């Protein structure tokens, strides 16, 4: 019986390691949604609007974590097309449903703690 308990304990510990249970890495909150202004408020940003169209609203934000661009989209397809093109310029992208925040990795990581979402990374393609 004692050997069975050790096996069970070993399996539980292995599952905890694989699934991340008990790890010290912070869990992201549920992915935020809303207007550009609502997302900015949740991220503690006073947005400076740079694009305001039906398809895309984009603002520059500066917080204690750093500078980033916050954008909202009218459609999922428009968002994905924008991200796919923008990724050629490098950077880190925090992606939610119909919104994206773009900045340095450390800024995006900090924002994820407030906005949730998933992180994608671009690759710089330059012809120089």
C-alpha positions as CSV (number, residue, x, y, z in Angstrom):
1,X,0.0,0.0,0.0
2,X,2.9,2.4,0.8
3,X,4.4,1.9,-2.7
4,X,1.0,2.7,-4.3
5,X,0.8,6.0,-2.3
6,X,4.3,7.0,-3.5
7,X,3.3,6.3,-7.1
8,X,0.1,8.3,-6.8
9,X,2.1,11.2,-5.1
10,X,4.6,11.0,-8.0
11,X,1.9,11.2,-10.6
12,X,0.2,14.2,-8.8
13,X,3.5,16.1,-8.6
14,X,4.3,15.4,-12.2
15,X,0.9,16.6,-13.3
16,X,1.3,19.8,-11.2
17,X,4.6,20.5,-12.9
18,X,3.3,19.8,-16.4
19,X,0.1,21.9,-16.0
20,X,1.7,24.7,-14.0
21,X,-0.2,24.1,-10.8
22,X,1.5,25.8,-7.9
23,X,3.8,27.8,-10.1
24,X,4.7,31.3,-9.3
25,X,3.9,32.7,-12.8
26,X,1.0,35.1,-12.7
27,X,-2.2,34.1,-14.4
28,X,-3.7,36.5,-16.8
29,X,-7.2,37.7,-16.1
30,X,-10.1,36.9,-18.4
31,X,-9.6,38.7,-21.7
32,X,-11.0,42.2,-21.7
33,X,-13.5,43.5,-24.2
34,X,-15.0,46.9,-25.0
35,X,-14.3,50.1,-26.8
36,X,-10.9,51.6,-27.1
37,X,-11.7,54.0,-24.3
38,X,-12.9,51.1,-22.0
39,X,-9.8,49.1,-22.7
40,X,-7.5,52.1,-22.2
41,X,-9.2,52.8,-18.8
42,X,-8.7,49.2,-17.7
43,X,-5.0,49.5,-18.7
44,X,-4.7,52.8,-16.8
45,X,-4.0,54.7,-20.0
46,X,-5.3,58.1,-21.2
47,X,-5.4,57.3,-24.9
48,X,-4.2,59.8,-27.5
49,X,-6.2,59.0,-30.6
50,X,-4.2,58.7,-33.8
51,X,-6.7,56.9,-36.1
52,X,-10.4,57.1,-35.8
53,X,-12.2,55.3,-38.6
54,X,-15.1,52.8,-38.9
55,X,-12.7,49.9,-39.4
56,X,-9.9,50.9,-37.0
57,X,-9.4,53.0,-33.9
58,X,-5.8,53.5,-32.8
59,X,-4.3,55.4,-29.9
60,X,-0.9,55.9,-28.3
61,X,-0.7,55.1,-24.6
62,X,1.9,55.8,-22.0
63,X,1.7,54.3,-18.5
64,X,4.2,53.5,-15.7
65,X,5.0,50.3,-17.7
66,X,6.0,52.1,-20.8
67,X,4.7,53.2,-24.2
68,X,2.4,51.2,-26.5
69,X,-0.2,51.4,-29.2
70,X,-3.7,50.2,-28.5
71,X,-6.0,49.5,-31.5
72,X,-9.6,48.2,-31.8
73,X,-11.1,46.7,-35.0
74,X,-14.6,46.5,-36.4
75,X,-14.1,42.9,-37.5
76,X,-12.0,39.8,-36.6
77,X,-10.7,39.6,-40.1
78,X,-9.6,43.2,-40.2
79,X,-7.7,42.6,-36.9
80,X,-5.9,39.5,-38.2
81,X,-4.9,41.2,-41.4
82,X,-3.5,44.2,-39.5
83,X,-1.6,41.9,-37.1
84,X,-0.2,39.8,-39.9
85,X,1.1,42.9,-41.7
86,X,2.4,44.6,-38.6
87,X,4.3,41.5,-37.4
88,X,6.8,42.1,-40.2
89,X,8.1,45.1,-38.2
90,X,8.8,43.1,-35.0
91,X,7.5,43.8,-31.5
92,X,5.2,42.1,-29.1
93,X,1.5,42.0,-29.6
94,X,-1.1,41.5,-26.9
95,X,-4.2,40.2,-28.7
96,X,-7.8,40.1,-27.5
97,X,-11.1,39.9,-29.5
98,X,-11.1,42.8,-31.9
99,X,-8.2,44.6,-30.1
100,X,-4.5,44.6,-29.9
101,X,-1.8,46.3,-27.9
102,X,1.7,46.6,-29.4
103,X,4.9,47.5,-27.6
104,X,8.1,46.1,-26.1
105,X,7.8,42.6,-24.6
106,X,8.0,44.0,-21.0
107,X,5.2,46.4,-21.6
108,X,3.0,43.8,-23.2
109,X,3.6,41.4,-20.4
110,X,2.6,44.0,-17.8
111,X,-0.5,44.9,-19.8
112,X,-1.5,41.2,-20.0
113,X,-1.9,41.3,-16.2
114,X,-4.7,43.9,-16.7
115,X,-6.2,43.0,-20.1
116,X,-5.7,39.3,-20.4
117,X,-5.3,38.2,-24.0
118,X,-2.6,36.2,-25.7
119,X,0.9,37.3,-26.6
120,X,2.2,37.1,-30.2
121,X,5.7,38.1,-31.3
122,X,6.6,39.7,-34.6
123,X,9.9,39.2,-36.5
124,X,11.7,42.2,-38.0
125,X,12.2,41.8,-41.8
126,X,14.4,44.5,-43.1
127,X,16.1,44.8,-46.4
128,X,19.2,46.6,-45.0
